[in-house]
Amino acid sequence: MEALVWFRSDLRLEDNPALRNAFENSEKVHAIFIFSKKQLEKHNEANVKIDFIIKNLIQLEKKLTELNVPLTVIKSDGFYSDASLIGEFIDKKNIDKIFWNNQFGEDEAIRDRQVISHLESKNINVNIFNDQMVYEPGFLKTGQGLPYSVFTPFKRKWIENFEMDFLDIEYQYQSRKNLNYLSNLKDFDFNFETTHQVNMNLWPAGEDEAEARLLKFLDEKAIKYSKNRNDPIVDGTSRISPYLASGVISSKKCILEALKINNFEFSSGHIGVTKWIDEIVWREFYKNIMFSFPKVSRGQPFQDYSKKIEWRYSEEEFTAWKEGMTGFPIVDAAMRQLHHEGWMHNRLRMVVAMFFTKNMLHDWRLGEAYFMQNLIDGDFASNNGGWQWSSSTGTDAAPYFRIFNPITQSTNFDKEGLFIKKYVPELKDLDKSIIHNPPKEHRKYCNYPEPILDLKESRLRAIEAFKIAKS
Ligand SMILES: Cc1cc2nc3c(=O)[nH]c(=O)nc-3n(C[C@H](O)[C@H](O)[C@H](O)COP(=O)(O)OP(=O)(O)OC[C@H]3O[C@@H](n4cnc5c(N)ncnc54)[C@H](O)[C@@H]3O)c2cc1C
């Protein structure tokens, strides 16, 4: 009998336990990917991310074809139709077992339960694996048996429980026996229209590209990561996030390669490398939060008191923020980077999110959705975690009175103003002494807007709103 692998957010061969187990269990292996534009859009997935997924499917298909595994893309109306679509595919083939890697979102879990019950009624053997993280979400618990809600003890436990065997991911795939049909990717109509402006050469598709990017970062930038990670013009981070978000590379692979250059140490050795591994653990932390506290997937804040915050709403300010026209050069440069690259530097994500939720006092959920709609690395758990951290509504969040001053952030992290000059070219002739907050006459001359708000007043307004909610 034959096996079916259902690809979801694991668009790779390496360190793909579902695929590996299918190969170990069957001489003939089929593969499917279910594509639903409606579902992707329902989850606010960005047009650029969908583009990236399609391009990665093409690369995945090439690799699977070399192993005699045809990839069939199936069009779906949404998660609710997946069970019957898989059932129909199985009915047409000689399949008796299915393999997939788990996804941990709430809607995904509901869909999977429906698929499992449908397939079990057909006597199909269902095999589920974890590829997204080192530990299954919810596995690491506090001494009281509760899920972690603070990062530092989570990380401690994460390291304490770590065994090097976890990184035993090497596997040589051997071609399977031929199936009498081909992949349908070439003829499949994704009905996809590009509406983003991102230069996709920044994000070449495929797991070979992901690996090359990882190794280049570790070779050239990782040692200096602690020093350079906050400086957006230096670009000292890995930019591996889009590949992790779509599963083109695994977190275990990232950790394994990082440990290789750090003598397999988590807490000593190169501080840049250990700091970088910490960031991968942050990713795992937020997936745990999403899994263990379902309220965050339902649009609710982690901190209950923050439901009482009276958010403002101004269409004009929201538009200025989205378009990179707030009159705060670092905020505008960051938002324009988002549109040009489908990606934003981490420091700037915090700056623009704090500006949005504190100075503008706008509901974090609006910013969270806008990010998802524009990020190539959109990942519900990390995005939600980042927004709730910045708005002080989340777990382990910034205290509500800690409000970044965007001008100070700009002078600290873009000292020479080079990042601003790159993304806000109308300011390119300004001296670094004034570029972070140009005087009125320079703004006029450069055709650059006045600030949309007063930093001091807006800061006090935010603190007051949080205080009232807390009282
Ligand atoms: C408001 C806000 C929204 C965010 N939205 C997302 C998102 O949708 N998708 C996403 O992947 N990350 C998100 N992040 C986290 C972080 O900004 C990005 O992961 C990082 O900028 C990606 O760039 P990189 O791959 O060069 O990171 P590196 O610095 O090279 O880090 C390596 C990897 O570690 C993980 N990582 C790094 N920082 C964080 C973090 N703070 N939280 C969780 N994981 C982290 C990412 O997977 C990243 O690829 C968000 C942060 C904030 C403050």
Ligand as a Chemical Component Dictionary entry (heavy atoms), coordinates in Angstrom:
data_LIG
# 
_chem_comp.id                   LIG 
_chem_comp.type                 NON-POLYMER 
_chem_comp.pdbx_formal_charge   0 
_chem_comp.three_letter_code    LIG 
# 
loop_
_chem_comp_atom.comp_id 
_chem_comp_atom.atom_id 
_chem_comp_atom.alt_atom_id 
_chem_comp_atom.type_symbol 
_chem_comp_atom.charge 
_chem_comp_atom.model_Cartn_x 
_chem_comp_atom.model_Cartn_y 
_chem_comp_atom.model_Cartn_z 
_chem_comp_atom.pdbx_ordinal 
LIG C1  C1  C 0 5.676  43.989 16.367 1  
LIG C2  C2  C 0 6.484  42.771 15.951 2  
LIG C3  C3  C 0 5.981  41.915 14.993 3  
LIG C4  C4  C 0 6.716  40.779 14.601 4  
LIG N1  N1  N 0 6.184  39.930 13.654 5  
LIG C5  C5  C 0 6.872  38.809 13.297 6  
LIG C6  C6  C 0 6.337  37.905 12.338 7  
LIG O1  O1  O 0 5.221  38.059 11.832 8  
LIG N2  N2  N 0 7.102  36.836 11.987 9  
LIG C7  C7  C 0 8.333  36.605 12.532 10 
LIG O2  O2  O 0 8.989  35.621 12.174 11 
LIG N3  N3  N 0 8.836  37.435 13.467 12 
LIG C8  C8  C 0 8.162  38.529 13.857 13 
LIG N4  N4  N 0 8.701  39.380 14.787 14 
LIG C9  C9  C 0 9.980  39.031 15.427 15 
LIG C10 C10 C 0 11.235 39.574 14.726 16 
LIG O3  O3  O 0 11.089 40.931 14.452 17 
LIG C11 C11 C 0 11.569 38.832 13.441 18 
LIG O4  O4  O 0 11.548 37.442 13.662 19 
LIG C12 C12 C 0 12.952 39.199 12.914 20 
LIG O5  O5  O 0 13.029 40.581 12.686 21 
LIG C13 C13 C 0 13.236 38.429 11.639 22 
LIG O6  O6  O 0 14.456 38.804 11.092 23 
LIG P1  P1  P 0 15.686 37.806 11.074 24 
LIG O7  O7  O 0 15.280 36.513 10.481 25 
LIG O8  O8  O 0 16.808 38.527 10.443 26 
LIG O9  O9  O 0 15.959 37.605 12.619 27 
LIG P2  P2  P 0 17.246 37.154 13.423 28 
LIG O10 O10 O 0 17.581 38.265 14.341 29 
LIG O11 O11 O 0 18.310 36.655 12.538 30 
LIG O12 O12 O 0 16.680 35.972 14.337 31 
LIG C14 C14 C 0 16.611 34.620 13.881 32 
LIG C15 C15 C 0 15.210 34.092 14.000 33 
LIG O13 O13 O 0 14.777 34.108 15.355 34 
LIG C16 C16 C 0 13.381 34.386 15.419 35 
LIG N5  N5  N 0 13.163 35.651 16.115 36 
LIG C17 C17 C 0 13.988 36.723 16.166 37 
LIG N6  N6  N 0 13.467 37.673 16.955 38 
LIG C18 C18 C 0 12.281 37.204 17.395 39 
LIG C19 C19 C 0 11.259 37.729 18.223 40 
LIG N7  N7  N 0 11.355 38.943 18.795 41 
LIG N8  N8  N 0 10.158 36.992 18.440 42 
LIG C20 C20 C 0 10.035 35.763 17.892 43 
LIG N9  N9  N 0 10.974 35.210 17.096 44 
LIG C21 C21 C 0 12.071 35.925 16.852 45 
LIG C22 C22 C 0 12.903 34.516 13.987 46 
LIG O14 O14 O 0 12.405 33.277 13.555 47 
LIG C23 C23 C 0 14.170 34.895 13.248 48 
LIG O15 O15 O 0 14.153 34.561 11.891 49 
LIG C24 C24 C 0 7.975  40.519 15.197 50 
LIG C25 C25 C 0 8.471  41.405 16.169 51 
LIG C26 C26 C 0 7.738  42.520 16.528 52 
LIG C27 C27 C 0 8.301  43.445 17.568 53 
# 
loop_
_chem_comp_bond.comp_id 
_chem_comp_bond.atom_id_1 
_chem_comp_bond.atom_id_2 
_chem_comp_bond.value_order 
_chem_comp_bond.pdbx_ordinal 
LIG C1  C2  SING 1  
LIG C2  C3  SING 2  
LIG C2  C26 DOUB 3  
LIG C3  C4  DOUB 4  
LIG C4  N1  SING 5  
LIG C4  C24 SING 6  
LIG N1  C5  DOUB 7  
LIG C5  C6  SING 8  
LIG C5  C8  SING 9  
LIG C6  O1  DOUB 10 
LIG C6  N2  SING 11 
LIG N2  C7  SING 12 
LIG C7  O2  DOUB 13 
LIG C7  N3  SING 14 
LIG N3  C8  DOUB 15 
LIG C8  N4  SING 16 
LIG N4  C9  SING 17 
LIG N4  C24 SING 18 
LIG C9  C10 SING 19 
LIG C10 O3  SING 20 
LIG C10 C11 SING 21 
LIG C11 O4  SING 22 
LIG C11 C12 SING 23 
LIG C12 O5  SING 24 
LIG C12 C13 SING 25 
LIG C13 O6  SING 26 
LIG O6  P1  SING 27 
LIG P1  O7  DOUB 28 
LIG P1  O8  SING 29 
LIG P1  O9  SING 30 
LIG O9  P2  SING 31 
LIG P2  O10 DOUB 32 
LIG P2  O11 SING 33 
LIG P2  O12 SING 34 
LIG O12 C14 SING 35 
LIG C14 C15 SING 36 
LIG C15 O13 SING 37 
LIG C15 C23 SING 38 
LIG O13 C16 SING 39 
LIG C16 N5  SING 40 
LIG C16 C22 SING 41 
LIG N5  C17 SING 42 
LIG N5  C21 SING 43 
LIG C17 N6  DOUB 44 
LIG N6  C18 SING 45 
LIG C18 C19 SING 46 
LIG C18 C21 DOUB 47 
LIG C19 N7  SING 48 
LIG C19 N8  DOUB 49 
LIG N8  C20 SING 50 
LIG C20 N9  DOUB 51 
LIG N9  C21 SING 52 
LIG C22 O14 SING 53 
LIG C22 C23 SING 54 
LIG C23 O15 SING 55 
LIG C24 C25 DOUB 56 
LIG C25 C26 SING 57 
LIG C26 C27 SING 58 
# 
